[in-house]
Amino acid sequence: MRKSRYSEHQIVSALKRAEEGMALKRYCHLYNHHIPQRALHHRTPIQALNGWQQSHLHLFVREERNHPGRDT
């Protein structure tokens, strides 16, 4: 039997960290998309952000720049 480069403890702790990372990502998605916040007038953070963006469209206009010359 070949010796493993990593100990069983290292492998288990790496798997726990990966699971914690996935749990944190799931919680962030849940918090931002599904849990209304009283400070945001009972809207989710994503709904509040989208509403703000719609009311400030002038900030999101991208001007096209046509520079003469070659692209390098």
C-alpha positions as a LaTeX table, in Angstrom:
\begin{tabular}{lrrr}
\hline
Residue & $x$ (\AA) & $y$ (\AA) & $z$ (\AA) \\
\hline
Met1 & 0.00 & 0.00 & 0.00 \\
Arg2 & 1.30 & 3.43 & $-0.97$ \\
Lys3 & 1.67 & 6.16 & 1.61 \\
Ser4 & $-0.55$ & 9.16 & 1.06 \\
Arg5 & 1.05 & 12.54 & 0.70 \\
Tyr6 & $-1.59$ & 14.02 & 2.98 \\
Ser7 & $-2.72$ & 12.75 & 6.36 \\
Glu8 & $-6.31$ & 11.75 & 6.92 \\
His9 & $-6.73$ & 14.77 & 9.19 \\
Gln10 & $-5.58$ & 17.13 & 6.42 \\
Ile11 & $-8.00$ & 15.58 & 3.95 \\
Val12 & $-10.93$ & 15.74 & 6.37 \\
Ser13 & $-10.21$ & 19.35 & 7.30 \\
Ala14 & $-9.93$ & 20.32 & 3.61 \\
Leu15 & $-13.32$ & 18.71 & 2.93 \\
Lys16 & $-14.86$ & 20.54 & 5.90 \\
Arg17 & $-13.51$ & 23.87 & 4.61 \\
Ala18 & $-14.95$ & 23.15 & 1.16 \\
Glu19 & $-18.33$ & 22.30 & 2.70 \\
Glu20 & $-18.22$ & 25.48 & 4.78 \\
Gly21 & $-17.43$ & 27.49 & 1.66 \\
Met22 & $-20.40$ & 25.98 & $-0.17$ \\
Ala23 & $-22.64$ & 26.60 & 2.84 \\
Leu24 & $-21.53$ & 30.24 & 2.92 \\
Lys25 & $-22.27$ & 30.64 & $-0.80$ \\
Arg26 & $-25.72$ & 29.10 & $-0.34$ \\
Tyr27 & $-26.42$ & 31.42 & 2.62 \\
Cys28 & $-25.29$ & 34.49 & 0.67 \\
His29 & $-27.60$ & 33.56 & $-2.20$ \\
Leu30 & $-30.49$ & 32.97 & 0.20 \\
Tyr31 & $-29.84$ & 36.26 & 2.03 \\
Asn32 & $-29.47$ & 38.37 & $-1.12$ \\
His33 & $-32.29$ & 36.85 & $-3.17$ \\
His34 & $-34.93$ & 35.50 & $-0.79$ \\
Ile35 & $-34.90$ & 37.24 & 2.61 \\
Pro36 & $-36.61$ & 40.66 & 2.67 \\
Gln37 & $-34.94$ & 43.30 & 4.82 \\
Arg38 & $-36.88$ & 45.85 & 6.86 \\
Ala39 & $-34.25$ & 48.54 & 6.19 \\
Leu40 & $-34.87$ & 48.03 & 2.46 \\
His41 & $-38.65$ & 48.46 & 2.82 \\
His42 & $-39.26$ & 44.71 & 2.96 \\
Arg43 & $-37.43$ & 44.00 & $-0.30$ \\
Thr44 & $-34.52$ & 41.67 & $-0.83$ \\
Pro45 & $-31.09$ & 43.28 & $-1.36$ \\
Ile46 & $-31.17$ & 42.27 & $-5.05$ \\
Gln47 & $-34.62$ & 43.81 & $-5.52$ \\
Ala48 & $-33.43$ & 47.02 & $-3.85$ \\
Leu49 & $-30.31$ & 47.12 & $-6.00$ \\
Asn50 & $-32.27$ & 46.55 & $-9.20$ \\
Gly51 & $-34.77$ & 49.25 & $-8.22$ \\
Trp52 & $-31.98$ & 51.70 & $-7.51$ \\
Gln53 & $-30.30$ & 50.89 & $-10.80$ \\
Gln54 & $-33.56$ & 51.44 & $-12.70$ \\
Ser55 & $-34.02$ & 54.84 & $-11.04$ \\
His56 & $-30.43$ & 55.86 & $-11.88$ \\
Leu57 & $-30.10$ & 54.67 & $-15.47$ \\
His58 & $-28.08$ & 57.76 & $-16.40$ \\
Leu59 & $-25.19$ & 56.39 & $-14.33$ \\
Phe60 & $-25.03$ & 53.22 & $-16.41$ \\
Val61 & $-24.77$ & 54.71 & $-19.90$ \\
Arg62 & $-21.59$ & 53.66 & $-21.60$ \\
Glu63 & $-20.18$ & 56.08 & $-24.10$ \\
Glu64 & $-18.70$ & 54.54 & $-27.17$ \\
Arg65 & $-15.18$ & 55.68 & $-27.91$ \\
Asn66 & $-13.93$ & 55.44 & $-31.46$ \\
His67 & $-10.21$ & 56.07 & $-31.36$ \\
Pro68 & $-8.51$ & 56.33 & $-34.75$ \\
Gly69 & $-5.57$ & 54.08 & $-35.42$ \\
Arg70 & $-4.66$ & 50.45 & $-35.10$ \\
Asp71 & $-5.61$ & 48.24 & $-32.23$ \\
Thr72 & $-2.49$ & 46.80 & $-30.66$ \\
\hline
\end{tabular}
